[in-house]
Amino acid sequence: MGAKKATKSSKKDTQRQEIIEKRVKAEKVNLDHPQGREQFERVLKRVGDPKNQPNNSLKEAAKFGHPTGGAAIPDDSKATSLVISQVLAQTWGITEPLDPLSTGSTARVWSAGDKIVKLARDDSAHFNVGLRASLAIQANGIEAGAPNRTTSGEISKTITVNNKQWMMAVFQRVGGTSISMHAFPPAVLGELLARIHISLLPIGSSGAWTVADVLGHMRRGVLKEQPLSTQQLILASVEAVQVWYDTVHPPMQLIRGDGPEILSQDQENITAIIDWGGVRFGSVVDDIGCWTVHGATDVVPIKEYTELFMQGYMTIGAVTPEEREAIPLFQRLRVASRLCYVTDRDALAVTEEWMGNISR
């Protein structure tokens, strides 16, 4: 009986090691690929040699990285709707009337029959890598709100509205309504995230936000109007993650880069996970830190929640010992991101209290 258990355990360890090796291999392939090399060189040109970067200078830090997130969303005028309708008919062959839906911080959304139409201000490469991510997730059996291709086979279209360029995509409407991640056990979400990471392994890094992009965006979110304690929390979290990446050199791959946006048809099972606009290239522990810090509650504190979550994740996924140890770093990074660009003292106080819970 003991020999069988040992064999089973050994097989699981081998599978986990194979996943980690695939992540390492994926990173190297992406760098060697012409598109990956081109992106890498753009990052070097934009960021410069890390050895020459100053330490925690707010003025200088703003120079590094690339803005994450889009610009102002287009207005909901009749002119905008007319342009969208024309492009839908000409590019996707869709003629159903537009019905305005919710407006996000970086996008506007309409329904057109059984389709969802999204207009966003985003870099075309980043917008498209998010769409490719959803296609990969869906191909692996997880409904992800993947895009409908145009009549010529493209996944998106660059259009001009009010003399500005916007990215446009069309999605098949996904059944179900939004549901909190707290409706599901931590282990269930852990296994879901592992399936997502495995599904994203074949996707290249071209177009994805980099570590420099994400950390640079957070550095720019440190404002002189914020209390010194807030500024220090953001910078300390950013610096800790930067040092970790520089010293550990973990396996890298495409990751979700955001919390779970879950839909459910029966309010008991996960029907879909949607919205892939935050994809980035980094360690899987970045996503793990994000999901666990949002999942923890007063009833299931963060340490207990993280342990339960990782039990589910490790049933099919894999992390290195260094990544497992770094989970609190990325939990703090996620909370610190909620402090960026915020000056309201009450909101800052609530978030800083949340940060304190991670160390308890």
Secondary structure, 3 states (H helix, E strand, C coil): CHHHHHHHHHHHHHHHHHHHHHHHHHHHHHHHCHHHHHHHHHHHHHHCCHHHCCCCCHHHHCCCCCCCCCCCCCCCCHHHHHHHHHHHHHHHCCCCCCEEEEECCCEEEEEECCEEEEEECCCHHHHHHHHHHHHHHHHCCCCCCCEECCCCCCCCEEEEECCEEEEEEEEECCCCEEECHHHCCHHHHHHHHHHHHHHHCCCCCCCCECHHHHHHHHHHCCCCCCCHHHHHHHHHHHHHHHHHHHHHCCCCEEECCCCCCEEECCCCCCCEECCCCCCEEECHHHHHHHHHHHHCCCCCCHHHHHHHHHHHHCCCCCCCHHHHHCHHHHHHHHHHHCCCCCCCHHHHHHHHHHHHHHCC
